[in-house]
Amino acid sequence: MKQLITLILTLSTIFCFSQKQYEFDYLIEYKHTFYNDSLTEKTISRYYLTNAKKNSYLAVITNLDSLNYQMDFKDENGLSFNVNFLKSDLIKAELINVECDYIWKYRNPYKFRIKEYDFFNLKDTLINGIVYARYKLTSIKPKKEKRKKLGTEIYIIDKNTKFHLPVLYFSTAYEEWRSKKNIPNGIFKERLLFEYSGKLSIKEEIVGYNKINKKIIINAKCDYTENE
């Protein structure tokens, strides 16, 4: 079992030339449902720490147990970490310091797949009287799609959140966006993952979002990122 990590959390501002800071200005909560088959499903709460103007990094937070959260952080430019911490600390802490022992280099092993996938903008959809934008990420290699039984992601976007860059957790989706930037800005209301057969596999549905001011700090010696 993974050892519980105690983070150093503080409400004061710390400035140091030997540190790297990641800034977050939104906390977004989702209801995340897994559909295993026609009879069973599992739903969990999932939280995203995001920066509206910079989507190359984000933190995804899920329940570990009744007292603790697990944070999965990834900077697409070169580092990631996975740590556990008290739920109460997420609310009160403005700064989260993560030691180098928990940070490792990250390289997207599937970057080449941007040649195999593309985003496609779809017609707007009407939900409860509100118009939402839509786009999908899908394979552009029909033979491989059929052979590998590749799925499709559909994003339903809140048009009132154009101030926020796309929230893209999977590296292939982020790399595809960065290479073309051919989809609208905005926080997704829903993210739907369909299997090749057309069966819904995963659904994320927004619960709400809040403006925040939080930072993750790491030591410069374990900053493995490259310039964008």
N, C-alpha and C positions, 0 to 999 in steps of 0.2 A: 504493500500500500504506500502511496506517495506520502512523504513526510510533509506535515503542515509547515508552511513557511510564514514566519512573522515578518511583515513589512515594516519599515520605518516610516511612520506617517506623522505629519506635522501640519499645524495650521498657520505657521509663519512662513514668510517668503525667504528663500535661500538663494543667493547668487554666488556662483563660483565658475571660474573660467575652465575648470577641469571637468565640468559636467555637461551633459546633453539633456535638453528638456523636450518633452513631447507635450503639447498643449491640447486640451480638449474643451470644447465649448458646448457640446450637446450630449445628453444621456438619453438614449432611445430604448424603450422597453418593447419586447415582442413576445407574443405567444407562439411557441415553436412546436408544431405537431408532426410526429412521425406516423405514417400510415404503413404498418407492416403487412397487413392483408385486409381483406374485406371485413374482418371481424374485430380486429384489435387496432388500437392507436395509443400513442403516448404523447402527452403534452407537457412541456416544461416552459419556464420563464427564461428569457435570455435578454441581456442588456448589452447595448453597444455604447462605448465611449468613442466619440468621433470629433473631428475637427471639420467644420463646415467648408473651410477653404483649402484643406489639404487632406486628400483621401488616400495617400500612400501608406498611411498607418492607421490602425484602429485596435481597440481592445474589446474582446467579447467576454462577457461575464455570465457564468451560470452557477446554479446552486451546487455546492459540494455536499452540504448537510444542513442541519437546522441553524447552525451558527456561522458557517463559513461559505465564502464564494471561491470559485476558481476563475482566474483571469488568464485568457489566452491572448497574448499580444503579438502582433506581427508588423514589422516595418518592411515593406516590399523592397526597400533599397538595401536590405542586408542583415537584419537581425530579428530575433524573436525570443520570447520567454513564456513560461507557463508557471504561475504562482498561485498560492492559496492565501486568503486573508479573511479576517473577521468581517461579517456583514455590516456591523456598525461603523467600521472604518470607511466604507465606501461613501457613506453619507457625510461624515464629519471632516474627512481629510481633504485638503486642497493639494497637498504634495504627497506623492508616493515614490519612495526611493527604493530602487531594486538593485541589489548587489550583483556584481559581475559573475558570481558563482552560478546564477540562475539564467544567464544570458548566453545565447549561442548564435553562431553565424547562420544566416538563412539565405538560400538560393532557390528560386522557383525552378524545380526540375522539369516543369512542363511549359516553359516559356515558348517553346517551339510550337505549341498548340494554337497560338494566335493565327497561324496559317491554316488551321483546320476549323476554327470557329469564327462566328461573327455575330454582332448585335443587329437586330432588325426591329425598326420601329413599327408598332402595330396601331390599329385604330383605337381612339380613346374609348374608354368604357364608362358606363353610368352606374354608380353604386349609391343607393339611397338618395338619389337626386343630385349627386355630386359627380362631376366629370373628372376622371383620372386618366393620365397618360399611361401608355403601356409599351414595353419592348421585351424582346426575348433574346436569349443567348442560345444558339444552337449550332450544330455541326454543318459545315458547308462541303463535307465529303460524304455524299450519299452512300457509297459502297462501304466505307469504313463505319459510318453510322449504323448501317444494317448489320455488319459483321460483328461490331463491338457492342451493339444494342445501347447506343449512347442516348442519354436523356436530353431534355430541354428545360431551361429555366425561363420563367416568365416573371417580370417585375411590373407591379402596378404602382404608379408614382403619384404622390400628392402634389398637385400643381401649385399649391400654396407654399411649397418648400423649395422653390427654385434657388434660394440663397445657399443651399447645401449641395455640394458635389455628390455624385452617386456613391452610395454606400455599397461597396463590393468586397465581400469577405474572401471569396475564393480568388486565388492568385491569377488563374487563367482569365477570369472576368476582368480583374483590374488591369492586367497587361493588355487585354483586348481594348479596353476603354482608353488606356494611355496611348495606344498606337493610332487610334482613329478619332476618339472623342465624338462619336456619332450618335450619342443618346442624350436625352434631356437631363438636366440637373434635377435633384429632388430626392427626398427621403422616400423609400418605398413603403407604401401602405401594406402591400402583400408581396411575398416572394414565393413562387410556386415551382417545385421541381417535379417534372413529369418523367417517368420512365419511358423507354423506347416504345413500349406497348400502349402508351397513353395514360397509364395509371398514375394517379397522384401519389407521390412518395413522401414529400415534405411540404409543409405550408408554414410560412411565417406571417403572422398578422400583427400589425402594430397595436399596442395598447396606449402609448402616448410618448411624448418627448418633452424634455425640459432643458432650458438654458442653464449651463453650469460653468464653473471655472476650476478645472483641475489640471494637474501636471504630473507626468511620470518623469522621474529623474534617474539617469544612469551615469556611471563614471565614464569619462572620455576614453579610458583605456580599453573599454569593451564596446566602443562604438564601431561596429563592423560595417556601417553603411557606406555606400558610395554616393557621390553627388548625382542628383537627378539629371 
